[in-house]
């Protein structure tokens, strides 16, 4: 049974337990001697590992993605914790996968039923038919409930894709009526389907990482293919509506710089892009805050967003 979790490790502590070897890269010191950079993970987070001695032997013991038992000690380097690893052995038995993959704290069945209910409010018969084709695909539904929405930044846990899709769809429903001329059905449909390609973009059995298809093709392209496959044989959906729906998926990252083949060119696409940004950013920041010292007013420096975040209540400001 696993006893030592990443979020419990402290400097000076000896480590002897199971982890997922999420990443492994070979480096060289100034004198040319090799060393290994490792990323070790479990359901509570990730920590850097470094191997200075017996590098060749330890490197041959396990590959990225393997469950490993490691021995070492926790130290601090440039303000961050790391494990100086002394020995590693690959493990394949006596492993409880629930110890290693972070998961949503929410009930996935309830979230899924809520998303289905929202989808059932669409007035467009053709969009409801298309959505039903996805819901009737048991293989799709199983993966949609389990997949993460990202590797690191936001909703990076089992059930994260469903949680993010529901949250974004609820936001879309609230905003759709605020502006005139918005096609509510199209916006909500885009919110539900915008990230479906992530069920194939990631692997999420022992660790969350990109699949070969995800690295080579990208979830946006995969998602468009999945939509076109479900549309095959449909006579109820018009060519123009199908085109607008695919544009929502293609453009939801906002620009070519961030991975969208085209920028948003309809009001619904602009809204979806910004709502997606809101949901992913707020969730990512909250997760970062929750990982920090609960008694501190400020977080540590958040490198991706290049700032500290204030956590204290407004009336605590001196």
C-alpha positions as CSV (number, residue, x, y, z in Angstrom):
1,X,0.0,0.0,0.0
2,X,1.3,3.4,-1.0
3,X,2.1,5.6,2.1
4,X,4.2,8.5,0.8
5,X,2.4,11.0,-1.5
6,X,4.0,13.9,-3.4
7,X,2.1,16.6,-1.5
8,X,3.4,15.2,1.8
9,X,7.1,15.2,1.0
10,X,9.4,17.5,2.9
11,X,13.0,18.5,2.6
12,X,15.3,16.1,4.5
13,X,12.8,13.2,4.3
14,X,13.8,9.7,3.1
15,X,11.7,8.3,0.3
16,X,10.9,4.6,-0.3
17,X,7.6,4.1,-2.1
18,X,5.8,3.7,-5.4
19,X,5.4,6.5,-8.0
20,X,4.7,6.9,-11.7
21,X,7.8,7.7,-13.6
22,X,6.1,10.4,-15.7
23,X,9.1,11.7,-17.5
24,X,12.8,10.8,-17.9
25,X,15.5,12.8,-19.7
26,X,19.2,12.4,-19.9
27,X,21.5,15.4,-19.3
28,X,25.2,16.0,-18.9
29,X,27.1,18.0,-16.3
30,X,29.8,20.4,-17.2
31,X,32.4,17.7,-17.0
32,X,30.5,15.5,-19.4
33,X,29.2,13.1,-16.8
34,X,25.6,12.0,-17.4
35,X,22.7,12.5,-15.0
36,X,18.9,11.9,-15.2
37,X,16.1,14.3,-14.8
38,X,12.9,12.5,-13.7
39,X,9.3,13.6,-13.1
40,X,7.6,11.5,-10.4
41,X,3.9,11.7,-9.9
42,X,0.9,10.3,-8.0
43,X,-2.7,11.5,-7.5
44,X,-1.5,14.4,-5.4
45,X,0.9,16.0,-7.8
46,X,4.4,15.9,-9.4
47,X,7.9,16.3,-8.1
48,X,11.3,16.5,-9.9
49,X,13.7,13.7,-9.4
50,X,17.4,13.7,-10.2
51,X,19.9,10.8,-10.5
52,X,23.6,11.6,-10.1
53,X,25.0,8.1,-9.5
54,X,24.5,4.7,-11.3
55,X,22.9,6.7,-14.1
56,X,23.1,4.0,-16.8
57,X,21.8,1.3,-14.5
58,X,18.9,3.3,-13.2
59,X,18.0,4.6,-16.6
60,X,17.7,1.0,-17.9
61,X,15.4,-0.1,-15.1
62,X,12.2,1.7,-16.2
63,X,10.7,3.8,-19.0
64,X,8.5,6.9,-18.8
65,X,5.0,5.8,-17.9
66,X,6.1,2.9,-15.7
67,X,5.1,2.3,-12.1
68,X,8.4,2.3,-10.1
69,X,9.5,1.8,-6.6
70,X,12.2,4.3,-5.8
71,X,14.6,5.0,-2.9
72,X,16.0,8.4,-2.3
73,X,15.9,11.6,-0.2
74,X,14.0,14.9,-0.6
75,X,16.1,18.1,-0.9
76,X,15.5,21.6,-1.9
77,X,16.9,23.2,-5.1
78,X,16.3,26.8,-6.1
79,X,13.3,27.0,-3.8
80,X,11.7,23.8,-5.1
81,X,11.6,20.3,-3.7
82,X,13.3,17.5,-5.5
83,X,14.1,13.8,-4.9
84,X,17.7,12.7,-5.1
85,X,17.1,9.2,-6.4
86,X,19.4,6.4,-5.3
87,X,17.7,3.4,-6.8
88,X,14.7,2.5,-9.0
89,X,12.9,-0.7,-9.8
90,X,9.9,-1.2,-12.1
91,X,6.7,-2.6,-10.6
92,X,3.7,-4.2,-12.2
93,X,1.9,-5.9,-9.3
94,X,0.2,-4.7,-6.1
95,X,-0.7,-1.4,-7.6
96,X,-3.8,0.6,-7.0
97,X,-4.3,2.9,-9.9
98,X,-6.4,5.2,-7.8
99,X,-3.2,6.2,-5.9
100,X,-1.6,7.6,-9.0
101,X,-4.2,9.4,-11.1
102,X,-5.8,12.6,-9.7
103,X,-9.5,12.6,-10.2
104,X,-12.4,15.1,-10.0
105,X,-14.0,15.4,-6.6
106,X,-17.4,15.7,-8.3
107,X,-19.8,12.9,-9.2
108,X,-19.2,12.1,-12.9
109,X,-22.6,10.5,-13.4
110,X,-24.4,13.5,-12.0
111,X,-22.3,15.8,-14.2
112,X,-23.0,13.8,-17.3
113,X,-26.8,13.7,-16.6
114,X,-26.7,17.5,-16.1
115,X,-24.9,17.9,-19.4
116,X,-27.4,15.6,-21.2
117,X,-30.3,17.6,-19.7
118,X,-28.8,20.9,-20.9
119,X,-28.3,19.3,-24.4
120,X,-32.0,18.3,-24.4
121,X,-33.0,21.9,-24.2
122,X,-31.7,22.7,-27.7
123,X,-34.5,23.7,-30.0
124,X,-32.7,22.5,-33.1
125,X,-33.8,19.0,-34.0
126,X,-30.7,18.4,-36.1
127,X,-28.3,19.4,-33.3
128,X,-30.1,17.3,-30.8
129,X,-29.9,14.4,-33.2
130,X,-26.2,14.9,-33.6
131,X,-25.7,15.1,-29.9
132,X,-27.8,11.9,-29.4
133,X,-25.4,10.1,-31.8
134,X,-22.6,10.9,-29.4
135,X,-24.5,9.9,-26.2
136,X,-25.6,6.6,-27.8
137,X,-22.0,5.7,-28.4
138,X,-21.1,3.9,-25.2
139,X,-17.4,3.8,-26.1
140,X,-17.3,7.6,-26.5
141,X,-19.3,8.2,-23.3
142,X,-17.0,6.0,-21.3
143,X,-13.9,7.9,-22.4
144,X,-15.7,11.3,-22.2
145,X,-16.4,10.7,-18.5
146,X,-12.9,9.6,-17.8
147,X,-10.6,11.8,-19.9
148,X,-8.7,14.8,-18.5
149,X,-9.0,18.2,-20.1
150,X,-5.2,18.9,-20.0
151,X,-1.9,17.5,-18.9
152,X,-1.0,20.2,-16.4
153,X,-2.7,23.6,-16.7
154,X,-6.4,23.1,-15.8
155,X,-8.8,20.2,-15.2
156,X,-5.7,17.9,-15.4
157,X,-7.3,14.9,-13.8
158,X,-9.7,12.0,-14.5
159,X,-13.1,13.4,-15.2
160,X,-11.6,16.8,-16.0
161,X,-12.9,16.9,-19.5
162,X,-16.5,16.3,-18.5
163,X,-16.2,18.8,-15.6
164,X,-14.8,21.5,-18.0
165,X,-17.3,20.8,-20.7
166,X,-20.2,21.1,-18.3
167,X,-18.9,24.3,-16.7
168,X,-18.3,25.9,-20.1
169,X,-21.8,24.8,-21.3
170,X,-23.5,26.3,-18.3
171,X,-21.5,29.6,-18.9
172,X,-22.6,29.5,-22.5
173,X,-26.2,29.1,-21.5
174,X,-26.1,32.1,-19.2
175,X,-24.3,34.4,-21.6
176,X,-26.3,33.4,-24.7
177,X,-29.4,35.4,-23.6
178,X,-27.4,38.5,-22.6
179,X,-26.6,39.5,-26.2
180,X,-29.0,39.8,-29.0
181,X,-28.6,37.8,-32.1
182,X,-26.7,34.9,-30.5
183,X,-27.6,31.4,-31.7
184,X,-28.0,29.7,-28.3
185,X,-28.2,26.2,-29.7
186,X,-25.0,26.6,-31.7
187,X,-23.1,28.1,-28.8
188,X,-24.1,25.4,-26.3
189,X,-23.4,22.7,-28.9
190,X,-20.0,24.1,-29.5
191,X,-19.3,24.2,-25.7
192,X,-20.3,20.6,-25.3
193,X,-18.2,19.3,-28.2
194,X,-15.3,21.8,-28.4
195,X,-12.8,19.5,-26.6
196,X,-14.1,16.0,-27.5
197,X,-10.9,15.2,-29.4
198,X,-9.1,15.1,-26.0
199,X,-10.5,11.6,-25.3
200,X,-7.9,10.5,-27.9
201,X,-5.3,13.3,-27.4
202,X,-4.3,12.0,-24.0
203,X,-3.4,8.7,-22.4
204,X,-4.7,8.4,-18.9
205,X,-4.1,4.8,-17.6
206,X,-1.0,5.2,-15.3
207,X,-0.3,8.9,-16.0
208,X,-1.7,11.8,-17.9
209,X,0.3,12.4,-21.1
210,X,-0.1,13.0,-24.8
211,X,-0.8,10.0,-27.0
212,X,1.0,9.6,-30.3
213,X,-2.2,10.7,-32.1
214,X,-2.4,13.7,-29.8
215,X,1.1,14.9,-30.5
216,X,0.9,14.3,-34.2
217,X,-2.6,15.4,-35.0
218,X,-4.0,17.6,-32.1
219,X,-7.4,17.4,-30.3
220,X,-9.0,20.1,-32.5
221,X,-8.4,18.1,-35.7
222,X,-9.4,14.9,-34.0
223,X,-12.6,16.5,-32.7
224,X,-13.6,17.7,-36.2
225,X,-13.0,14.2,-37.5
226,X,-15.3,12.8,-34.8
227,X,-18.0,15.3,-35.5
228,X,-17.9,14.5,-39.3
229,X,-18.1,10.8,-38.5
230,X,-21.2,11.3,-36.4
231,X,-22.7,13.6,-39.1
232,X,-22.3,11.0,-41.8
233,X,-25.7,9.9,-43.1
234,X,-27.6,12.7,-41.3
235,X,-30.1,14.4,-43.6
236,X,-31.5,16.8,-41.0
237,X,-28.5,19.0,-40.6
238,X,-27.8,21.7,-43.2
239,X,-24.4,22.2,-44.7
240,X,-24.3,25.8,-43.3
241,X,-25.1,24.7,-39.7
242,X,-22.5,21.9,-39.9
243,X,-19.9,24.4,-41.1
244,X,-20.7,26.9,-38.3
245,X,-20.4,24.1,-35.7
246,X,-17.1,22.9,-37.0
247,X,-15.8,26.5,-37.0
248,X,-16.6,26.8,-33.3
249,X,-14.4,23.8,-32.6
250,X,-11.7,24.9,-35.0
251,X,-11.4,28.4,-33.6
252,X,-12.0,27.9,-29.8
253,X,-8.3,28.5,-29.0
254,X,-8.6,32.0,-30.4
255,X,-5.6,32.3,-32.7
256,X,-3.2,30.3,-34.8
257,X,-0.5,31.1,-32.2
258,X,-2.5,29.1,-29.6
259,X,-3.4,26.2,-31.9
260,X,-6.5,27.2,-33.7
261,X,-6.3,26.8,-37.5
262,X,-8.6,29.9,-37.8
263,X,-9.5,32.7,-35.4
264,X,-13.1,33.1,-34.3
265,X,-15.2,34.7,-37.1
266,X,-18.7,34.5,-35.7
267,X,-20.2,36.0,-32.6
268,X,-20.7,32.5,-31.2
269,X,-17.1,31.6,-31.9
270,X,-15.8,34.7,-30.2
271,X,-17.9,34.0,-27.1
272,X,-16.9,30.4,-27.0
273,X,-13.2,31.3,-27.1
274,X,-13.4,33.8,-24.3
275,X,-15.7,31.6,-22.1
276,X,-13.3,28.7,-22.6
277,X,-10.4,31.0,-21.5
278,X,-12.3,32.1,-18.4
279,X,-13.2,28.6,-17.3
280,X,-9.7,27.2,-17.9
281,X,-7.9,30.2,-16.3
282,X,-10.1,30.4,-13.2
283,X,-9.9,26.7,-12.6
284,X,-6.1,26.6,-13.1
285,X,-5.6,29.5,-10.7
286,X,-7.8,28.0,-8.1
287,X,-6.0,24.7,-8.3
288,X,-2.7,26.6,-7.9
289,X,-4.0,28.5,-4.9
290,X,-5.3,25.2,-3.3
291,X,-1.8,23.8,-3.6
292,X,-0.2,26.6,-1.6
293,X,0.3,27.3,2.1
294,X,-3.3,27.7,3.5
295,X,-2.1,30.2,6.1
296,X,-0.2,32.5,3.7
297,X,-1.9,35.6,2.2
298,X,0.0,35.3,-1.1
299,X,0.8,32.3,-3.3
300,X,4.2,31.5,-4.6
301,X,5.1,32.9,-8.0
302,X,3.0,31.4,-10.8
303,X,5.4,31.0,-13.6
304,X,3.0,30.5,-16.6
305,X,1.0,33.6,-15.7
306,X,4.0,35.5,-14.3
307,X,2.5,36.8,-11.1
308,X,1.7,36.1,-7.4
309,X,-2.0,35.7,-6.4
310,X,-3.6,37.2,-3.3
311,X,-5.6,34.7,-1.3
312,X,-6.6,36.6,1.8
313,X,-10.0,38.0,2.5
314,X,-10.6,41.6,1.5
315,X,-11.0,42.8,5.1
316,X,-7.6,41.4,6.0
317,X,-5.7,44.0,3.9
318,X,-3.8,46.3,6.2
